[in-house]
Amino acid sequence: MSRAESATNGNGVDRTVDKTVQVVAYLADQSYEDWRTYADDHDDSVDYFEKDTRENVSYYLTGFGESVEISEEQYITFSQNNIGLMSVRKEYDTDSEFINRPRRYVRSVKNTALESMADDISDVFEKPSSWRSRLEHVDSECYVSFFSDTRVMGMLKHQSEISEDDMFDDMEQKMAMIFRINVKGASEDLMDYIDEAVIAGFIRVLSKSDEIAQIRVYDCEVETKEKGACFTL
């Protein structure tokens, strides 16, 4: 595989491109109540319903029919001194939150896709580390970063038909994986390679998954050059 070379302007200075693409992958199985239930059923490595419970303490100064929340330091000070008709008290309550978010599962899908395509692009981009979803170009400061999340949204139109005022084919809410791909500092020729080998390659890997029914691309932004239009499915 040949490496993409940097393009230069008339002064011999590299012209670089920044680009952002949003990839929406709609799940084939839409029978689940929510993303948490889906993730828990498809990922045996963690419990998505496990919660972390914390005890919270609040401190109050009370008197003359009013109660004002104070700091722990003030509570200690008032408790050790005569404050007349005023009094202090503390209240306990607990709250809990889920330890693992469903996006963790989508991140694992993203990482698996990147690992599967790493060898095909290894002449141009270094392999991503297990903890960092970022491809770094071997000969420049260009990099491609990947971010993932969950979403429930309507079915987007194909990119050839989508517009700011008319984005959806169907407003029925569907669970989808969201992948944001950011390209920073690419030359024009390298961007051509990224479009085909990295962005399209990532989408091709996703499309082979039985979990994915349909894929759409939207919210594409290109800066600093005319060449390198948004990727079209």
N, C-alpha and C positions, 0 to 999 in steps of 0.2 A: 504494500500500500504506500503510495507516495504521499509525502507531507504537503499540506497546503502552504504556499508561500505568501509572504506579506506583499500587499500592493502598496505603492508609494505614489505621492503626488508629484508634481513637476519639480518640487524642491527636494525630492528624495526623502520626504518625511512620511512615515507610515500614516495611512488614514485608517482609523479604527471605528468600529461599530459596536454599539450597545443595543441589545434586543431583549424583549420579554415576550414570552408566549405562555398562555394558559391552556392546559390540556384538561378536558373534562371527560372522564371515563365512567359511563353509567353502568351500574351493576346489572347483571343478567337476572339475578334473583331479587325482586322487589317485594318479597312477601314478609320481610322482617319489619317489626314495629319501629325500630330505630337503628342508628349506626352502632350503638354500644352492644346491642344484642347480636348484630351481625358479626362484629369484630370478635366477640367472645366465642361465637360458634365456629369461627374460622381460624382462630389463633389459640393453640394449646399452650403457648409458652407463658402466658400471664392470665390472671383473672381480671377481666375488665369490670367486674362488679365489686371488687375488693375496695374497701373504704378506709381512709385514715381519719380517726376521730380525735379531736383536740378539745381540751377543757379550757375555757376562757374565763377570766376573772375581770369584773368591772368594779370600780370603786366610786362611791357617792358620798357627797356631803349634803346632809339633810337638815332643814330647819325652816320655821316660819311658813310651812306649807309648801316649800319648794325643795327640789332635789337636783343637784348638779353633779355631773360626772367629773371626777378628779383623777389625777395620776396616782400610781402606787406610792410614789415618794410623798405626795401630799397626804395620802391616807395614813402613812406611817407617822408623819409629823403631827397631824391632827389627833391621831390616836394617843400620842404620848404627851399631849398638852390639854389644858382645860379650855374647851371651846364653848363653855356656857350652855345655852339652850340648843346649840347645834349638836349634831351627832354624825358619825360616819358609819358606813356599812359597806360590805362587799357582797357581790352576787356572782354565782357560778352558773355557767351554761356550757353546753357542748355543741360543737358543729362537726360535720363530717363531709368529706368530699371523696370522689373516686380517685384512686391512685393513678390509674392508667387511662389515658384518653383514647378514644377510637382512632385518632390520627396516628397512633403508634402502629396500628395494623397497616394503614395506608403507607406509612414510611417503610415498613418491611417489604411491601409490594414494590415500591420505588427502588429500594436497595437491591432487591433480587433482579429487577430489570436492568439496572446499571451493571451489576456483576455479569449478567449474561451477555452484555454487549461490550464489555471491557476489552476483551482480546481483539475484537474487530477494529477497535480504534486506538489500540495501544501504540501504534507508530506515531500518532499525533497527540494523544492525550494520555497522561499518566493515569494509572488505575486509581480509582477513588479508595480512600481508606474506609475501614468498616464503620467508622463513626462520623465520616464527613462526606456528604453527598455533593462533591465538587470535583469537576474534571479540570485539571490544569494542563495547559498546552506545554509541550516539551521544549519549545524554542522561543516562547514569548511570555508576556504577563497575562495573556488572555486566559480566561477561565469560564466554565459553564457550571452554574449552580442549580440545584434542584430542590424545590420545597413542596411539601405535600400536606393535604388536609382532607377532611370530609365535608360534604355538603349535601343538602337536600334542595333540589331546584327543578325547574321545568326543563323540558327537552329543547336544547338550543337548535336553531336552524344551522344548516351547513354554512361554512364560512363564506361560500360564494354568494349566499343569499342574505346573510345577517347584516343588520344595520343597527345603529345606536337606538333607533326608535322601534325597531322590529327585530327582536332577538330570538323569540321562541316559536317553535312549531307547536308545542303542546305545553300548557301551563300545569298539567298534572305533576305534582311533586315527586321526584325520583331521587333515590340515593345515588351519589356519585363520588368518585375519587377525583380530587383536584390536584394537579401538578403544575406548579409555576416554574418555568425554565428561564433563567436569567443568563444572558451572554454579555460578558464585559471585555472590551478591548480587543475585539477580533478584527483582523484585516479583512478586506473585501473578499479576497479569494478564500481565506479561512472560513468566513461566514458561509460561503457556498458549501463548503465541506460540512460545517456544523449543521446547516439546514438538512442535508441529505443523510449524513452518517450518524449524527447525534440526535437531533430533534425527531426526524422521521424514523430513525432507527429505534429510538425509545418508544415511539408510538406503535411501530410494527411489533415490538416485543409485547406491549400491552394488549394489542389486538389479538394475539394468539392465546390469551388467557380465557378459559371458560367462564371466568367470573365477570368478564366485561362484555356487555351487549353492544354498545355503541360508543364512539369517541367523537368529540367535537373539539375544535380549537377556536379560541376567541381572545379578545383583549390583547391583541398583538401590537407591540409598539417597537418601532425601529428608529434609532437616532443616528445622526451624523452622516448618513449617506442615502442615496436613492436606490441603489442596488440592494438586493437581499430582501425582497418583500416578505410579508408574513407567510409562514408555511401553510400550504393548502393541502387538505386531505385528498 
